[in-house]
């Protein structure tokens, strides 16, 4: 197998077990580097396994049906893997204040989000060292009622 094929397999597992419908937080210790960087436009950057675990624990508590899935074949070159995805969920859990600009939702708002994005992951020696993504934050924040369209 090539390095690119191996890296794609790691990213598929990450997308399925970390971002997929049923979370497996053990995957963080198994394939995330100890000081992994997780950075998306909707949230403050997270660094390290504990910070990433706390982020996903809170995100899933607020959006219990959270689910993301790939929408195109992964592209790999050297240490990098790029994926396109879509997903979302319904806010039925506790208050959630992890969005940028101190925006947040009160408990169980019932608001739904569905959005797309592209992610670049860097994999070194079988561990994800960074996941940097661009998500459609404007759509998401509008759907959640945190941004209002000008009339």
Backbone as a chain_set.jsonl record, in Angstrom:
{"seq": "XXXXXXXXXXXXXXXXXXXXXXXXXXXXXXXXXXXXXXXXXXXXXXXXXXXXXXXXXXXXXXXXXXXXXXXXXXXXXXXXXXXXXXXXXXXXXXXXXXXXXXXXXXXXXXXXXXXXXXXXXXXXXXXXXXXXXXXXXXXXXXXXXXXXXXX", "coords": {"N": [[0.84, -1.189, 0.0], [0.396, 2.291, -0.601], [1.683, 5.326, 0.875], [-0.224, 7.364, 0.657], [-2.591, 5.884, 0.341], [-2.677, 4.559, 2.814], [-2.91, 6.799, 4.493], [-5.378, 7.826, 3.655], [-7.043, 5.765, 4.567], [-6.812, 6.081, 7.334], [-7.993, 8.612, 7.631], [-10.59, 8.075, 6.698], [-11.449, 6.391, 8.746], [-11.348, 8.237, 10.891], [-13.227, 10.179, 10.029], [-15.517, 8.566, 10.058], [-15.68, 7.495, 12.714], [-15.235, 9.642, 14.479], [-16.569, 11.938, 13.463], [-18.88, 10.821, 12.423], [-22.217, 9.312, 12.553], [-22.429, 7.766, 14.925], [-20.469, 8.325, 17.585], [-17.117, 7.457, 18.49], [-15.187, 8.016, 20.922], [-12.774, 6.934, 21.69], [-11.25, 6.75, 19.444], [-9.832, 9.073, 19.265], [-7.573, 8.86, 20.979], [-6.369, 6.802, 19.653], [-5.767, 7.509, 16.912], [-5.291, 10.24, 16.705], [-2.755, 12.676, 16.927], [-0.897, 13.478, 19.912], [-0.78, 16.305, 20.259], [-2.589, 17.294, 18.426], [-4.058, 19.597, 16.102], [-7.203, 21.014, 15.722], [-9.21, 22.768, 13.661], [-11.742, 24.857, 12.649], [-13.869, 27.145, 10.868], [-16.206, 27.835, 12.257], [-15.736, 27.464, 14.972], [-13.63, 28.012, 17.87], [-10.151, 27.323, 17.63], [-8.925, 24.085, 18.484], [-6.633, 22.265, 20.489], [-4.776, 19.389, 21.033], [-5.452, 16.153, 22.487], [-7.213, 16.016, 24.766], [-8.553, 18.493, 24.714], [-9.8, 18.337, 22.223], [-11.429, 16.102, 22.634], [-13.119, 17.116, 24.65], [-14.383, 19.157, 23.207], [-15.855, 17.637, 21.251], [-17.449, 16.08, 22.921], [-19.073, 18.017, 24.164], [-20.265, 19.152, 21.867], [-21.703, 16.976, 20.82], [-23.411, 16.491, 22.97], [-25.034, 18.739, 22.892], [-26.071, 18.563, 20.313], [-27.423, 15.842, 19.769], [-28.003, 14.185, 17.556], [-26.008, 14.652, 15.771], [-24.204, 14.412, 12.753], [-21.935, 13.743, 10.186], [-20.856, 13.295, 6.797], [-18.957, 12.031, 4.038], [-18.826, 13.531, 0.752], [-17.557, 13.232, -1.59], [-14.866, 11.541, -3.306], [-11.924, 10.997, -1.382], [-8.937, 12.944, -1.603], [-5.509, 12.462, -1.819], [-2.171, 13.418, -1.14], [1.105, 13.008, -0.517], [1.63, 13.819, 2.839], [-0.91, 14.806, 3.193], [-4.497, 14.79, 3.224], [-7.518, 15.417, 1.615], [-10.909, 16.188, 2.054], [-14.372, 16.389, 1.115], [-17.486, 17.236, 2.573], [-20.738, 16.902, 4.144], [-23.303, 17.696, 6.511], [-24.878, 17.794, 9.778], [-27.228, 18.611, 12.391], [-29.679, 18.532, 15.08], [-30.43, 20.849, 17.558], [-31.044, 19.773, 20.553], [-30.144, 19.449, 23.04], [-28.199, 20.561, 25.921], [-27.483, 24.089, 26.598], [-25.424, 25.729, 24.205], [-22.373, 27.133, 23.53], [-20.17, 27.343, 21.835], [-19.586, 28.54, 19.459], [-18.042, 30.867, 17.159], [-17.417, 34.362, 17.88], [-18.696, 34.583, 20.359], [-21.304, 33.635, 20.134], [-24.258, 31.852, 20.936], [-26.506, 29.144, 21.861], [-29.576, 28.774, 23.621], [-30.62, 26.222, 25.964], [-31.88, 23.282, 24.414], [-32.994, 24.371, 21.913], [-34.161, 23.433, 19.612], [-33.479, 24.05, 17.063], [-32.313, 23.465, 13.738], [-29.413, 22.491, 11.882], [-27.738, 22.315, 8.784], [-25.113, 21.79, 6.705], [-22.195, 22.322, 4.571], [-18.74, 21.476, 3.81], [-15.136, 21.639, 3.457], [-12.217, 19.825, 4.161], [-8.833, 19.682, 5.19], [-6.531, 17.373, 6.109], [-3.619, 16.522, 7.928], [-1.429, 13.875, 8.045], [0.882, 12.141, 9.874], [3.112, 9.542, 10.257], [0.992, 7.715, 10.76], [-0.703, 9.104, 12.451], [-3.085, 11.685, 12.975], [-2.164, 14.94, 12.678], [-3.081, 17.454, 12.2], [-6.224, 18.975, 11.507], [-7.79, 20.936, 9.419], [-10.394, 22.908, 8.499], [-12.818, 24.352, 6.293], [-15.891, 25.469, 6.813], [-19.353, 26.028, 5.98], [-20.09, 28.433, 7.57], [-21.7, 30.768, 7.693], [-24.166, 29.961, 6.629], [-24.813, 27.999, 8.535], [-24.934, 29.448, 11.01], [-26.99, 31.184, 10.374], [-29.139, 29.404, 9.962], [-29.393, 28.493, 12.569], [-30.377, 30.684, 13.778], [-28.662, 32.586, 14.783], [-27.4, 34.44, 13.258], [-28.815, 37.029, 11.449], [-30.452, 37.614, 8.455], [-30.077, 40.53, 6.548], [-32.687, 42.819, 5.811]], "CA": [[0.0, 0.0, 0.0], [1.14, 3.543, -0.628], [1.485, 6.246, 1.99], [-1.491, 8.049, 0.431], [-3.663, 4.933, 0.627], [-2.702, 4.397, 4.269], [-3.429, 8.033, 5.091], [-6.811, 7.878, 3.374], [-7.71, 4.811, 5.464], [-6.855, 6.724, 8.652], [-8.975, 9.693, 7.567], [-11.918, 7.451, 6.626], [-11.78, 5.949, 10.105], [-11.6, 9.449, 11.67], [-14.509, 10.738, 9.604], [-16.587, 7.654, 10.458], [-15.791, 7.284, 14.155], [-15.239, 10.905, 15.218], [-17.585, 12.836, 12.908], [-20.046, 10.089, 11.938], [-23.461, 9.266, 13.322], [-22.154, 7.214, 16.248], [-19.106, 8.719, 17.937], [-16.244, 6.582, 19.26], [-14.158, 8.932, 21.404], [-11.501, 6.218, 21.812], [-10.489, 6.969, 18.221], [-8.943, 10.215, 19.499], [-6.307, 8.348, 21.509], [-5.799, 5.829, 18.721], [-5.204, 8.023, 15.656], [-4.966, 11.67, 16.772], [-1.479, 12.973, 17.583], [-1.147, 14.079, 21.227], [-0.957, 17.753, 20.169], [-3.342, 17.559, 17.203], [-4.782, 20.846, 15.935], [-8.516, 20.911, 15.08], [-9.561, 24.163, 13.418], [-12.822, 25.14, 11.703], [-14.261, 28.549, 10.936], [-17.307, 28.029, 13.193], [-15.343, 27.264, 16.367], [-12.259, 28.326, 18.249], [-9.233, 26.202, 17.382], [-8.697, 23.149, 19.602], [-5.305, 21.654, 20.399], [-4.536, 18.283, 21.952], [-6.512, 15.145, 22.592], [-8.221, 16.34, 25.781], [-9.339, 19.625, 24.235], [-10.631, 17.838, 21.119], [-12.435, 15.23, 23.252], [-14.087, 17.987, 25.324], [-15.16, 19.796, 22.15], [-16.824, 16.723, 20.658], [-18.395, 15.694, 23.967], [-20.039, 19.114, 24.292], [-20.986, 19.293, 20.595], [-22.658, 15.861, 20.732], [-24.444, 16.653, 24.0], [-25.946, 19.774, 22.414], [-26.667, 18.081, 19.056], [-27.283, 14.381, 19.884], [-28.106, 13.511, 16.26], [-24.938, 15.176, 14.927], [-23.703, 13.427, 11.796], [-21.292, 14.27, 8.984], [-20.482, 12.233, 5.879], [-18.249, 12.471, 2.849], [-19.639, 13.724, -0.445], [-16.697, 13.015, -2.759], [-13.694, 10.731, -3.001], [-10.811, 11.689, -0.747], [-7.751, 13.198, -2.419], [-4.324, 12.39, -0.961], [-0.865, 13.736, -1.711], [2.08, 13.057, 0.576], [1.073, 13.744, 4.191], [-2.198, 15.497, 3.242], [-5.717, 14.188, 2.695], [-8.568, 16.425, 1.502], [-12.241, 15.611, 1.931], [-15.574, 17.217, 1.087], [-18.483, 16.613, 3.431], [-21.924, 17.636, 4.559], [-23.868, 17.127, 7.726], [-25.551, 18.699, 10.683], [-27.942, 18.021, 13.509], [-30.723, 19.317, 15.723], [-30.041, 21.244, 18.914], [-32.039, 19.342, 21.528], [-29.45, 19.249, 24.306], [-27.925, 21.731, 26.75], [-27.03, 25.32, 25.958], [-24.17, 25.525, 23.471], [-21.739, 28.442, 23.318], [-18.842, 27.107, 21.268], [-19.432, 29.175, 18.157], [-17.226, 32.076, 17.134], [-18.063, 35.632, 18.222], [-19.506, 34.411, 21.57], [-22.681, 33.308, 19.82], [-24.638, 30.607, 21.573], [-27.899, 28.717, 21.842], [-30.112, 28.343, 24.911], [-30.875, 24.781, 26.001], [-32.941, 22.657, 23.619], [-33.648, 25.352, 21.037], [-34.868, 22.734, 18.539], [-33.022, 24.54, 15.758], [-31.583, 22.495, 12.914], [-28.357, 22.995, 11.001], [-27.282, 21.407, 7.732], [-24.143, 22.584, 5.966], [-21.142, 21.607, 3.864], [-17.393, 21.983, 4.047], [-13.957, 20.955, 2.924], [-11.247, 19.664, 5.225], [-7.494, 19.205, 4.872], [-5.922, 16.721, 7.263], [-2.215, 16.151, 7.791], [-1.197, 12.616, 8.738], [2.309, 11.809, 9.993], [3.349, 8.263, 10.953], [-0.252, 7.085, 11.168], [-1.458, 9.945, 13.395], [-3.554, 12.963, 12.44], [-1.537, 16.03, 13.419], [-3.944, 18.623, 12.089], [-7.454, 18.942, 10.71], [-8.16, 22.325, 9.203], [-11.523, 22.876, 7.592], [-13.625, 25.524, 6.009], [-17.296, 25.087, 6.778], [-20.261, 27.1, 5.583], [-20.511, 28.986, 8.844], [-22.791, 31.735, 7.554], [-25.395, 29.166, 6.507], [-25.096, 27.35, 9.818], [-25.345, 30.432, 12.011], [-28.298, 31.691, 9.95], [-30.113, 28.35, 10.258], [-29.56, 28.403, 14.02], [-30.942, 31.936, 14.25], [-27.633, 33.388, 15.429], [-27.173, 35.543, 12.326], [-30.081, 37.386, 10.822], [-30.291, 38.222, 7.139], [-30.544, 41.921, 6.448], [-33.868, 42.894, 4.936]], "C": [[0.882, 1.248, 0.0], [0.842, 4.356, 0.628], [0.125, 6.938, 1.863], [-2.68, 7.147, 0.746], [-3.802, 4.713, 2.122], [-3.302, 5.62, 4.95], [-4.921, 8.196, 4.844], [-7.576, 6.953, 4.324], [-7.829, 5.396, 6.878], [-7.928, 7.806, 8.675], [-10.393, 9.136, 7.462], [-12.348, 6.999, 8.02], [-12.124, 7.156, 10.98], [-12.965, 10.05, 11.325], [-15.673, 9.879, 10.092], [-16.778, 7.621, 11.967], [-15.835, 8.572, 14.973], [-16.394, 11.795, 14.768], [-18.866, 12.135, 12.502], [-21.198, 10.044, 12.925], [-23.256, 8.77, 14.747], [-20.697, 7.485, 16.59], [-18.407, 7.615, 18.737], [-15.082, 7.451, 19.733], [-12.806, 8.257, 21.606], [-10.625, 6.429, 20.584], [-9.52, 8.146, 18.381], [-7.587, 9.735, 19.985], [-5.605, 7.423, 20.524], [-5.15, 6.465, 17.495], [-4.974, 9.533, 15.628], [-3.613, 11.822, 17.468], [-1.772, 13.65, 18.927], [-1.408, 15.583, 21.186], [-1.706, 18.162, 18.901], [-4.034, 18.919, 17.25], [-6.075, 20.566, 15.175], [-9.027, 22.335, 14.914], [-10.598, 24.268, 12.308], [-13.271, 26.573, 11.891], [-15.385, 28.813, 11.935], [-16.882, 28.045, 14.659], [-13.936, 27.787, 16.612], [-11.394, 27.097, 17.971], [-9.067, 25.38, 18.661], [-7.341, 22.492, 19.399], [-5.18, 20.575, 21.463], [-5.746, 17.38, 22.123], [-7.594, 15.521, 23.593], [-9.131, 17.473, 25.34], [-10.29, 19.188, 23.117], [-11.741, 16.934, 21.653], [-13.521, 16.075, 23.932], [-14.984, 18.687, 24.309], [-16.24, 18.86, 21.629], [-17.848, 16.26, 21.684], [-19.478, 16.76, 24.112], [-20.897, 19.271, 23.034], [-22.058, 18.214, 20.482], [-23.736, 15.944, 21.802], [-25.489, 17.658, 23.526], [-26.726, 19.33, 21.177], [-26.553, 16.55, 19.037], [-27.342, 13.622, 18.563], [-27.041, 13.997, 15.27], [-24.388, 14.077, 14.021], [-23.122, 14.163, 10.59], [-20.852, 13.102, 8.121], [-19.804, 12.841, 4.662], [-19.168, 12.578, 1.65], [-18.832, 13.549, -1.73], [-15.546, 12.116, -2.334], [-12.631, 11.592, -2.325], [-9.675, 11.863, -1.749], [-6.56, 13.2, -1.478], [-3.07, 12.685, -1.764], [0.108, 13.869, -0.551], [1.401, 12.87, 1.919], [-0.358, 14.279, 4.285], [-3.321, 14.7, 2.598], [-6.797, 15.269, 2.729], [-9.905, 15.719, 1.312], [-13.323, 16.67, 1.879], [-16.64, 16.489, 1.883], [-19.72, 17.49, 3.558], [-22.45, 16.991, 5.822], [-24.575, 18.169, 8.553], [-26.224, 17.959, 11.808], [-28.969, 18.991, 14.05], [-30.312, 19.604, 17.156], [-31.172, 20.919, 19.887], [-31.435, 19.181, 22.918], [-29.235, 20.543, 25.071], [-27.529, 22.95, 25.923], [-25.666, 25.067, 25.327], [-23.607, 26.878, 23.09], [-20.359, 28.296, 22.703], [-18.677, 27.713, 19.875], [-18.572, 30.425, 18.284], [-18.067, 33.286, 17.554], [-18.982, 35.519, 19.436], [-20.985, 34.184, 21.284], [-23.031, 31.977, 20.465], [-26.13, 30.362, 21.499], [-28.35, 28.398, 23.261], [-30.395, 26.84, 24.848], [-32.046, 24.41, 25.103], [-33.718, 23.635, 22.741], [-34.473, 24.688, 19.938], [-34.446, 23.166, 17.147], [-32.16, 23.502, 15.058], [-30.511, 23.2, 12.103], [-28.008, 21.903, 10.005], [-26.37, 22.235, 6.834], [-23.061, 21.699, 5.36], [-19.782, 22.191, 4.231], [-16.345, 21.157, 3.343], [-12.901, 20.946, 4.015], [-9.928, 19.149, 4.667], [-6.908, 18.631, 6.161], [-4.481, 16.369, 6.944], [-1.979, 14.927, 8.662], [0.303, 12.311, 8.703], [2.43, 10.52, 10.804], [2.067, 7.664, 11.529], [-1.096, 7.877, 12.147], [-1.875, 11.244, 12.7], [-2.961, 14.066, 13.298], [-2.316, 17.327, 13.278], [-5.12, 18.34, 11.169], [-7.905, 20.391, 10.614], [-9.249, 22.352, 8.138], [-12.174, 24.227, 7.418], [-15.057, 25.045, 5.87], [-18.134, 26.288, 6.382], [-20.891, 27.692, 6.838], [-21.66, 29.969, 8.747], [-24.128, 31.003, 7.443], [-25.784, 28.581, 7.856], [-25.624, 28.339, 10.841], [-26.697, 31.06, 11.662], [-29.386, 30.669, 10.279], [-30.412, 28.27, 11.753], [-30.134, 29.691, 14.623], [-29.95, 32.841, 14.949], [-27.145, 34.54, 14.561], [-28.504, 35.799, 11.635], [-29.777, 38.054, 9.488], [-30.828, 39.639, 7.168], [-31.725, 41.97, 5.487], [-33.758, 44.038, 3.958]], "O": [[1.985, 1.239, 0.545], [-0.128, 4.098, 1.341], [-0.593, 7.08, 2.852], [-3.66, 7.59, 1.346], [-4.916, 4.684, 2.646], [-4.105, 5.493, 5.873], [-5.651, 8.652, 5.723], [-8.638, 7.32, 4.827], [-8.853, 5.213, 7.538], [-8.689, 7.904, 9.637], [-11.309, 9.676, 8.081], [-13.494, 7.21, 8.418], [-13.094, 7.106, 11.736], [-13.752, 10.385, 12.21], [-16.706, 10.411, 10.498], [-17.906, 7.709, 12.452], [-16.418, 8.589, 16.057], [-17.117, 12.344, 15.599], [-19.866, 12.808, 12.253], [-21.153, 10.66, 13.99], [-23.854, 9.307, 15.679], [-19.794, 6.937, 15.958], [-19.028, 6.933, 19.552], [-14.094, 7.605, 19.014], [-11.787, 8.943, 21.686], [-9.403, 6.304, 20.661], [-8.496, 8.2, 17.7], [-6.557, 10.157, 19.46], [-4.383, 7.28, 20.562], [-4.087, 6.014, 17.068], [-4.505, 10.058, 14.618], [-3.356, 11.171, 18.481], [-2.791, 14.326, 19.064], [-2.183, 16.09, 21.997], [-1.483, 19.249, 18.367], [-4.53, 19.341, 18.295], [-6.05, 19.953, 14.108], [-9.254, 23.035, 15.901], [-10.37, 23.83, 11.18], [-13.074, 27.153, 12.958], [-15.501, 29.938, 12.422], [-17.599, 28.585, 15.501], [-13.155, 27.977, 15.679], [-11.865, 25.964, 18.071], [-9.068, 25.917, 19.769], [-6.948, 22.199, 18.27], [-5.444, 20.813, 22.641], [-6.893, 17.787, 21.932], [-8.78, 15.362, 23.302], [-10.34, 17.426, 25.563], [-11.442, 19.618, 23.07], [-12.873, 16.997, 21.173], [-14.708, 15.779, 23.801], [-16.193, 18.8, 24.513], [-17.41, 19.236, 21.567], [-19.013, 16.066, 21.338], [-20.664, 16.438, 24.175], [-22.105, 19.493, 23.121], [-23.191, 18.5, 20.093], [-24.866, 15.514, 21.57], [-26.686, 17.458, 23.731], [-27.895, 19.678, 21.014], [-25.676, 16.012, 18.36], [-26.788, 12.527, 18.458], [-27.165, 13.774, 14.066], [-24.139, 12.957, 14.466], [-23.737, 15.082, 10.049], [-20.512, 12.038, 8.638], [-20.038, 13.995, 4.303], [-20.146, 11.841, 1.524], [-19.366, 13.7, -2.829], [-15.283, 11.952, -1.143], [-12.462, 12.766, -2.657], [-9.48, 11.029, -2.634], [-6.592, 13.867, -0.444], [-2.928, 12.259, -2.911], [-0.049, 14.745, 0.3], [0.684, 11.892, 2.129], [-0.962, 14.214, 5.355], [-3.136, 14.032, 1.581], [-6.972, 15.951, 3.738], [-10.024, 14.783, 0.522], [-13.214, 17.718, 2.516], [-16.695, 15.259, 1.871], [-19.74, 18.648, 3.14], [-22.079, 15.866, 6.158], [-24.838, 19.281, 8.095], [-25.855, 16.834, 12.145], [-29.119, 20.11, 13.56], [-29.893, 18.702, 17.881], [-32.129, 21.682, 20.029], [-32.133, 18.818, 23.864], [-29.983, 21.506, 24.902], [-27.275, 22.856, 24.722], [-24.861, 24.294, 25.844], [-24.264, 27.673, 22.418], [-19.46, 29.07, 23.032], [-17.701, 27.409, 19.188], [-18.398, 30.968, 19.375], [-19.296, 33.217, 17.574], [-19.949, 36.273, 19.544], [-21.831, 34.513, 22.115], [-22.195, 31.077, 20.532], [-26.91, 31.239, 21.128], [-27.589, 27.811, 24.03], [-30.403, 26.262, 23.762], [-33.055, 25.111, 25.035], [-34.944, 23.715, 22.817], [-35.385, 25.307, 19.39], [-35.002, 22.694, 16.156], [-31.393, 22.768, 15.682], [-30.674, 24.349, 11.691], [-27.986, 20.719, 10.341], [-26.787, 23.247, 6.271], [-23.015, 20.493, 5.601], [-19.681, 23.241, 4.867], [-16.627, 20.129, 2.726], [-12.711, 21.943, 4.713], [-9.905, 18.29, 3.785], [-6.806, 19.325, 7.173], [-4.162, 15.967, 5.825], [-2.283, 14.928, 9.855], [0.908, 12.235, 7.634], [1.904, 10.428, 11.913], [2.062, 7.163, 12.653], [-2.11, 7.374, 12.629], [-1.106, 11.824, 11.934], [-3.217, 14.13, 14.501], [-2.225, 18.205, 14.137], [-5.024, 17.583, 10.204], [-8.343, 20.99, 11.596], [-9.052, 21.878, 7.018], [-12.09, 25.11, 8.272], [-15.398, 24.315, 4.94], [-17.673, 27.428, 6.443], [-22.068, 27.476, 7.125], [-22.515, 30.003, 9.631], [-25.105, 31.383, 8.088], [-26.941, 28.658, 8.267], [-26.653, 28.093, 11.471], [-27.461, 31.426, 12.555], [-30.435, 31.027, 10.814], [-31.547, 28.011, 12.154], [-30.35, 29.774, 15.833], [-30.352, 33.775, 15.643], [-26.553, 35.497, 15.06], [-29.223, 34.864, 11.285], [-28.939, 38.952, 9.409], [-31.886, 39.913, 7.734], [-31.758, 41.259, 4.484], [-34.661, 44.248, 3.149]]}, "num_chains": 1, "name": "protein.A"}
